[in-house]
Structures are given as C-alpha cells and as structure tokens.
C-alpha cells in the first residue's frame, strides 16, 4: 500500500503561482509513475502530467505545458507540481496519484486532494 498526502493548495490571484506537494509513504518502492490530476465542478477529472519515479522523465498535457512543472525528491518521497501564470480556469481540486505499472492509464493509489482557487 502507498499513502499519498497533498498539500499546498489555496487561494491565489490570476497570474500568480502555487506549488503543490504530494508526500508518499508506505510501499513507495513499488511506485513507477506519479501523476497529477485535477477536477473542477461539473467537469471530468483531467490528467495534468506524470513523472517517472525512477528516471524523472515527465509528460504534460497540452493545457498546462509551459506553465506547470512536475518534479520529485526521491529522498523525501515527495512529488511537486509547480504552477505558474495561474488562470481562473485552473480552479479545481488537485490530486496526486501513483501507479505500479509503467503502462496503462489506471492508477492504484490516490491522495485526498487539495483545493486550488484562482481569483480574477
């Protein structure tokens, strides 16, 4: 089992920045990929990007590429989502997730989510 705890959400003005953290504990050695997602009210959950836990290779969705950056600190078992140039449409609950496989789209573990609100 892997436990994930997000932190760092809050209220920010448009154009501002936030950094979210996702602290992992438990059987983290089994984790291959970490992903960041978000879900806005009445919208489907959206994959923002992923990071390979071992290599550090990243992938970003087109909607956030160039504004958001995913990084990790293996020593702290923590993954970060740096969000810059935030827009009101970035308002959502943000989740981190982990999966044991390098392949497929199903994630095995999820955090509880953290609210990000961007005011105009």
ChimeraX attribute file (.defattr): number of C-alpha atoms within 10 A of each C-alpha:
attribute: neighborCount
match mode: 1-to-1
recipient: residues
	/A:1	11
	/A:2	18
	/A:3	17
	/A:4	24
	/A:5	18
	/A:6	23
	/A:7	18
	/A:8	14
	/A:9	18
	/A:10	14
	/A:11	13
	/A:12	18
	/A:13	14
	/A:14	17
	/A:15	14
	/A:16	14
	/A:17	16
	/A:18	18
	/A:19	16
	/A:20	22
	/A:21	23
	/A:22	26
	/A:23	19
	/A:24	23
	/A:25	15
	/A:26	11
	/A:27	10
	/A:28	17
	/A:29	12
	/A:30	14
	/A:31	21
	/A:32	17
	/A:33	22
	/A:34	28
	/A:35	25
	/A:36	24
	/A:37	18
	/A:38	21
	/A:39	18
	/A:40	16
	/A:41	9
	/A:42	6
	/A:43	9
	/A:44	9
	/A:45	15
	/A:46	15
	/A:47	19
	/A:48	23
	/A:49	22
	/A:50	25
	/A:51	23
	/A:52	17
	/A:53	25
	/A:54	12
	/A:55	9
	/A:56	16
	/A:57	12
	/A:58	16
	/A:59	15
	/A:60	19
	/A:61	13
	/A:62	10
	/A:63	13
	/A:64	17
	/A:65	12
	/A:66	12
	/A:67	14
	/A:68	20
	/A:69	20
	/A:70	24
	/A:71	19
	/A:72	20
	/A:73	12
	/A:74	13
	/A:75	6
	/A:76	10
	/A:77	16
	/A:78	19
	/A:79	25
	/A:80	21
	/A:81	23
	/A:82	15
	/A:83	19
	/A:84	17
	/A:85	15
	/A:86	23
	/A:87	17
	/A:88	15
	/A:89	12
	/A:90	20
	/A:91	20
	/A:92	21
	/A:93	18
	/A:94	26
	/A:95	27
	/A:96	31
	/A:97	26
	/A:98	26
	/A:99	20
	/A:100	16
	/A:101	14
	/A:102	12
	/A:103	9
	/A:104	7
	/A:105	9
	/A:106	11
	/A:107	15
	/A:108	13
	/A:109	16
	/A:110	20
	/A:111	20
	/A:112	14
	/A:113	21
	/A:114	21
	/A:115	19
	/A:116	22
	/A:117	20
	/A:118	20
	/A:119	16
	/A:120	11
